[in-house]
Amino acid sequence: MWLSSSGGQPPSTVQAGHRRNDVCKKVEALQCLRFTRGMEIMNARTRVLVLEDSLIIAMEAEDILRLVGADTIDIANSLDQARDAIQVADYDFALLDVNLGEALSFDFARDLSQANIPFGFVSGYSDTQDFPTDLQDVPLLVKPFDENAMRDFLQKLFPSPAE
């Protein structure tokens, strides 16, 4: 098992019972993530969790997220690692591989929703029809993807107020 943090800093620790995810930080993060094509979509403090069981795909996602402006990308290859990560660090959003081999990420997606952490799914399948009903409208990034696909995905995840 592996957990990678690429921002040059170890995940911050959180005091028991205290989360730094206050409303102002979330609103600021959402505003920073809204963008028009060709502009940086994230600020220098954007932290992303990538839940992906394939190291090669996770590293590709990390490279593309850096191209679009992410500062810190933490990679988890299992649900347990991802659950641990959200307990010790604050994330601006998460990318979740749907099929993690022996498990699906749908329950973890619901955990993120309850924690007010925006997320989207990543899958080799381009249809969400077989997803649970409550998750069928979550943005989907189809593998393989490139920088343009990531930007389109992020526009869906963080639509501008006019959309």
N, C-alpha and C positions, 0 to 999 in steps of 0.2 A: 504494500500500500504506500501511496505517496501523497504528499500535500506540498504544493509549491507556492511560495509567495514571491512575486517578482518585483515588488516595489522597493527592494533594498532594505525594508524594515520588517521585523517579525510582526505577526499579528498582534495588535494591541490587546492588552488584558482589560477585562471589564470587571469592576467590582460587583460582587454578588448582589443580585437584585437591581442593578442599575444599568440601563442601556443609554448610550450616548445618542441614540436615534431620536432626537427631538424634532418636533414638527418643523421648526425653522430650517434645520439642516436638510430635511427631505424636500421642502419647497425649493430651497436653493439648489439642491442637486437636480431636481426636475427642470428648473429653469436653465441650468447649465447644459443639460442634455438635449434641450430643444435646439434644433439647428436647421439651416438650409444647406442644400448640397454644396460641397466645396469648403465649408467652414468646419473648424474643429468642433466636435460635438460634446466634448467633455472638458472639465477644468483639470488643473494639475493635481487635484486631490481625489479624483474619481477612483473608487475601489470596486472591482468587479469579482464576483465569484463565478468560476466556471466549473460545473459538475460534468465531467466527461471521463468515461472509462478507458478511452483510447488516448495514450500519451501523445501520439503524433497529431491527432485532431485537436487536442487541448493546446498543444504548442502552436499550432496553426491559428487557432482562435486567439491565443495570446498575442501573436504577432499582428494580427489584423486589428485587434482592440487597441494595440499601441499606435497603429497607423491612424486610427480615428480619435486618438487622444487620451486613452485610459492611462492612468498613472500606475496603479497597483492592480495586478491580476493574480488572484489566488486560485489555484487549480486543486480540485478534490476529485479523486477517482472513485469514491464510494459515497453512499448516503450517510454513513457514519461520519466520515471526514467532513462532509458538507454540513451536517448538523453541528458538529463540533466547531466548525469555522464560524457559523453565525452566532455562536455563543460568546466568542472572544473578539469578534471584529464587526464593524459596521460596514455594510455594503450598500452601494448606490443602486446596484441591480445585479441580477444573476442570469447566467445562461445555463439551461439544464438540458443535458442529453436525455431524451425520453427513455431509451432502452439502455439500461446499465448491465446488460447480460442477464443476471439472475433477478433483477428488480427493475421496476419502473419508477420514474421520479415524480409521479403525480401526487403522492402524499406529501413529499417534501415541498412541492410547489404550493400546496395548501398551507404548509408551515410558513413559507415565505410570505404568502398573502396575509396571514394573521400577524406576521411581524412587520407588515407594511414595507416589505422589500420587493420592488418591482422585479419581474422575471419574464423570461420568454423561453420557449422550448427550441431545441436543436434536434433535428431528426433527418434520417435519410429518406423518410416518407413525406410526401408533400401535402398530405391530407390529414386534417385533424378530426375527421368524421368518426374515427374509432376511439378518440379521446373521451374521457368522462365528460358528460354534458356541461358541468360547471367550468371546464377548462378548454372547451372547444374554441373560444374566442381569444385565447392567449396568443400573442404573436409567435410565429414559427419561422425559424431560420433553417432552410433546407440545405443539407450536406450534398455535395461539397459547396462551399461558399467562398466568396472573395470579399474584398473591401467594399465594393458597391452593394453587394447583397447585405453585408453587415450594416451599412448606412441605411439601407431601405428598412431593414429589420428594426433598427433603433428608432427610425421615424415612426414606425408602428407602435413601438414600445413607449415612446415619449412623443405623442403627437403635439403639434403646436396648438395653442388655444383656439385658433380659427378652424381646426380640423374636427 
